[in-house]
């Protein structure tokens, strides 16, 4: 799906004197939400933006938000799953990632949860 506005550039915030504010990033202008009425998984397609010159832009980073205490699993290379047994071959889904670089060629981010919650995905250049 094409974004209606260009993506916010991920950068470190600065104070009124131009000094860096540790841990502060700008608000994204492209945020998706995945609503889970119960346990399950869903995918969010990576958005694109086409500028006035016809160039297509892809976000480089995603910030994933979840309510406090909510565990979720994420995969950018397949379908995320809540593990039901040990996984020893490297194919597991990542538990509670906060900010991740989106690998080139990734078309969707898969999220799996074990109970009802809302997960937000904020996209950045």
N, C-alpha and C positions, 0 to 999 in steps of 0.2 A: 504494500500500500504506500502511495506517495505521501510524504508529509506536506502539510499546508504551509509550513514555515521552515526556514533553515534551522539546522541544529545548533544549539548553544555550544560554544567551544569550551572544553573542559580546561580550566585554568585555576591556579591558586588565587584565592581572594587577597585583596590588599586593603589596608586601612586608609584613613584620610591623608596620611603622610606618605603613602605609597609603599609601606612596609608589609611584607607577607603576613597573612593570618593563617597560621598552621591549621590544617584540616578544613578550611572553608573553601567550598566550591560554589559556583553560581547555580541558581535554579535552572533546571532544564526547561526548554520550551516545547519538549515532546515527551510526554509521559503516558504510558499505557498501564492499564490495570487488569489483572486477571482475578476474577472472583471465583472462589472455590466454595460451593455449598457444603462440601464434605471432602473426604479423601479422594485423591485423583491426580491427574496430570493434565497439563495444557501447554500449548506452544504459543509464543508471541512472534510473529513474523518481523524480521528486522526491517524497519522503515527505510525509505529512501527519500531524497529531496532532489528535485530537478530545478536548477536555477534559471534565471532569465536567458542565459546563453545556451541552455540545453544540456549543460553538464549535470551528471547525476552524482549526488553525494551520498555516502554511506556513513553511519555513525561509527566511531572508533571505540567508544566506551559505553558501558551500561552500568548504572547504579541500581541495585535491586533492593527494594525496601519491603519489610514485613513487620507486622505488629510484634511488640516485645514478647519473647517467649515462643514465637512461632518458628518451628523448624521447617525448612524447605530444602529440596534437592534440585540442583540445576545441571543442565548439560547443554553444551553448544555443539555437540557432535553426534547427537542422537536423542532418543527419548529418555528423559529423566525418570528415575524410579526411586521410591523409598525402598532401601534394601530390606529383604526378608531373611537373608543369610549372608555369610561372609563373601566378599568379592576379592579375589587375589590375582586378577589378571589385568588390572588397570582400567577396567571398563565401568567403574562406579561413577555415580553422579556426585557432584560436589555439594557439601552441606553448608548452607547459609553464606554463600559468597556475598560480599558487599559491593565491590566495584571490580569490574573485569574489562580487559581489553577484548574487543570482539575480533576473533580471527578472520582474516580475509576469506571470502567465500561462504561464510556462515549465513544461512538464510533464516534461521529461527532459533529462539532460545526456549528450551523445554524446562518446565518447572513441575515438580511433583510435591504433593503435601499429604500429610496423614490425617488432616482434619480441616474444618471450615476456616477460611481466612481470605484476605485480600493481599495480593502481591503486586507491588508497583515496579515498573521498569522505566527508568529515566535515561534517555539516550543523549550522548554528547559526541561532538567531533573530537 
